[in-house]
Structure formats: C-alpha cells, structure tokens
Amino acid sequence: MIVVHHLNNSRSQRVLWALEELGVPYEVKRYERDLKTNLAPASLKNIHPLGKSPVITDGKITVAESGAIIEYLAQTYGQKDFIPEAQSEAHRQYLYWLHFSEGTLMPQLLLKLIFEKIVKHAMPFLIKPIAKGIMKKIMTGYVGPNIKGNLDFIESHLKNNEWFAGHQLSGADIQMSFPLEAWVSRNTSENNYPEIIAYVKRFQARDSYQRALKSGGTYDYA
C-alpha cells in the first residue's frame, strides 16, 4: 500500500487529493511542522535525505517532489484518467501546467511571502525603514509584476478551459491546486481574477477533494 508522508499545511495535501481521485488505497503517516521555525521535523530525513514533504513510499519505491509523484501515480495507477493522450494538445497543456506550477508560479509567490515576513519580523528601529524600502523596490520592480503576469495568464487560460488540460481533470490540476489555493486564501476579492477563484472553488467542491481534507487534517488554504 502507498504511504503518504504527510506534513501539515503543505504540498502533500494535493497528493492525498490525487490518490482520492484515482481511487488508490493509501495510508497517511503524519508529520507536524516545528512551531518556531515552521519547518518539517528531522524525522522526515529518514524517508528522504532532503527531509521535505511530499514523499510517498510504494513498497520499496520512494518518490519525492509533487510533480514526480503525480507522474508516478498517473502512470502506475491511472494513466487514462490523469494523463491525456500522447501527442495531443491536451497532453501538451498537461505537461506545461504540470511544470509551470513549481517552475514559474510558486517561486514568485514564495518570494512575496518571504519579503512580507521579513518586514513583519522584529528588527532594530533604524533598520526597519531600510528593509521596507528594499522590499518595496523588489516587489514593485520584479516580484509584483511577475505575479500579476502569471495570474493574468492563468486567468486568460481558465476563461476558455474548465480544467488546465481542457475539459477533463488531469494531474496538471492537482499540481496547480496548491499555489492557487495559497494565493486565493490571501486574496479573496473576486473582482480581479474571478476565473481563478471560481476554478479553486470548483475543485474544492469535489467529493474526492473533501475526502482528502478529512484524511490530511488541518489545511489552512481550503
């Protein structure tokens, strides 16, 4: 049986959703973030040297990285359900969004989160204005425009597509769920990106998604 080494409030929640969509039996082994550092516990390094989640074990096979896990699950347990037909436009879209999630979208959102935490963190009075000035310059000159460009692009795509690879949910949707949930949870206005917000609500309403939430426990982005 597949074991999901599940860290609370992490990307491994989407792995649980993928397994529920595929109808594959699994076991959840829970790990809790350190309350001070918010990092994964050292015990995860017993499963994978980097000590990060998600990681799955399937018998003697260990797979890390969300995209690699999605590909493994799709190819091993549900290719017809999760991978569009090879050489089709849907398959090209599937591959693109599967990699776009962590390769393009998530790094910019993470930079924004890090800079916001730096400014909120306690620091000497004289240094704080300097830190704010640096963050503002980076956000307005680089991170902010990149995030807007990415979201505009996604919004345009979702206007013409129910799911990222077309009319059928695929592994690309599982992979794209985490960064979009993270963004929507902090940006609830539907005026700027109504298609993105509608998309997130659409997949969160699926029975498989709700079952995954019950399996995973606390998840702040739902």
Secondary structure as GFF3:
##gff-version 3
##sequence-region A 1 222
A	DSSP	beta_strand	2	7	.	.	.	ID=ss1
A	DSSP	alpha_helix	12	22	.	.	.	ID=ss2
A	DSSP	beta_strand	26	31	.	.	.	ID=ss3
A	DSSP	three_ten_helix	42	46	.	.	.	ID=ss4
A	DSSP	beta_strand	55	58	.	.	.	ID=ss5
A	DSSP	beta_strand	61	64	.	.	.	ID=ss6
A	DSSP	alpha_helix	66	77	.	.	.	ID=ss7
A	DSSP	alpha_helix	79	82	.	.	.	ID=ss8
A	DSSP	alpha_helix	89	100	.	.	.	ID=ss9
A	DSSP	pi_helix	101	105	.	.	.	ID=ss10
A	DSSP	alpha_helix	106	120	.	.	.	ID=ss11
A	DSSP	alpha_helix	128	138	.	.	.	ID=ss12
A	DSSP	pi_helix	139	143	.	.	.	ID=ss13
A	DSSP	alpha_helix	144	159	.	.	.	ID=ss14
A	DSSP	alpha_helix	171	186	.	.	.	ID=ss15
A	DSSP	alpha_helix	194	204	.	.	.	ID=ss16
A	DSSP	alpha_helix	207	216	.	.	.	ID=ss17
###
